[in-house]
Structures are given as structure tokens and as C-alpha cells.
């Protein structure tokens, strides 16, 4: 499978001068390559359209139960170990 991603190359001075415009025009999957004297030094990629999927509630409700003892205070020796005593 081949992915054709558009890459635009600009030199540092051009990028500094017009960065807002380049970022506004950048589409999902496109990359902006920033060059120093035509040598690539950095890559900027659009994050638009890359939202994480919504999580479903109750996904692990069948995985088991939490015992009541889970909510009880920890023993003193374990608390001391956490505090570095």
C-alpha cells in the first residue's frame, strides 16, 4: 500500500516570515519540511483530524469485582515504605 503525502519544503527565513499562513494551509496528512540552505532540518505535520475515538463506558465491567478491602487504609509498614521511612 502506498501513501502519497504532500510535502512542501521551505527555507527557515520563509517559514519564519509566513509560518501562520503555512500552518493554516496544512491539511491532515501533509507535512511541511523546514530547510536550512535547502537541507531539511525539521518537519511539521498537521494534527487536524486526528482525534482519539470516544471511549465506551462500562467496557471492563465484566472483568471482575473490586473487593471492599481495596478501599481500606494500607498497613503502617507499607505506608512507611512509600514515605521512605
C-alpha positions in Angstrom: 0.0 0.0 0.0 1.4 3.4 -1.0 0.6 6.6 0.8 1.1 9.8 -1.1 1.6 12.5 1.4 2.2 16.0 0.2 5.4 17.6 1.5 6.2 21.2 1.0 9.7 22.5 1.5 10.6 26.0 2.7 13.7 27.6 4.0 13.9 28.9 7.6 13.6 32.6 6.6 10.5 31.9 4.5 9.0 29.7 7.3 9.6 32.4 9.9 8.1 35.1 7.7 4.9 33.1 6.7 4.5 30.4 9.4 0.9 31.3 10.2 -0.1 31.0 6.6 1.7 27.7 6.1 0.1 26.2 9.2 -3.4 27.4 8.1 -2.9 25.8 4.7 -1.6 22.5 6.1 -4.1 19.7 5.6 -4.3 16.4 7.5 -1.5 14.1 6.4 0.5 16.9 4.8 4.0 17.8 6.0 6.0 21.0 5.9 9.7 20.4 5.7 11.8 23.3 7.0 15.2 23.6 5.4 18.5 25.4 6.2 20.1 26.3 2.9 17.9 23.7 1.1 18.9 20.9 3.6 16.0 19.5 5.6 16.3 20.2 9.4 12.7 19.9 10.7 9.3 18.5 9.8 5.9 20.0 10.8 2.9 17.8 10.4 -0.8 18.7 10.8 -2.6 17.3 13.8 -6.0 18.2 12.5 -8.5 15.4 12.1 -6.5 13.1 14.4 -8.9 12.9 17.3 -8.9 9.9 19.5 -12.1 7.8 19.4 -14.6 8.2 22.1 -14.4 5.6 24.9 -17.3 3.4 25.7 -18.3 3.4 29.3 -18.5 0.0 31.1 -16.1 -1.7 28.7 -14.5 -3.7 31.5 -17.4 -4.2 33.9 -17.4 -8.0 33.3 -13.7 -8.2 34.1 -14.2 -8.7 37.8 -15.1 -7.0 41.0 -13.1 -4.8 43.4 -13.3 -6.2 46.9 -14.2 -3.9 49.8 -10.8 -4.4 51.3 -9.3 -2.4 48.4 -10.7 0.8 50.0 -9.4 0.1 53.5 -6.3 2.0 54.7 -2.9 0.4 53.9 -1.0 -1.2 56.8 1.6 1.0 58.6 4.6 -0.9 57.2 3.5 -0.3 53.6 2.8 3.4 54.3 6.3 3.8 55.8 7.8 2.2 52.7 6.0 4.7 50.5 7.2 7.6 52.7 10.8 6.4 52.7 10.8 5.7 56.4 
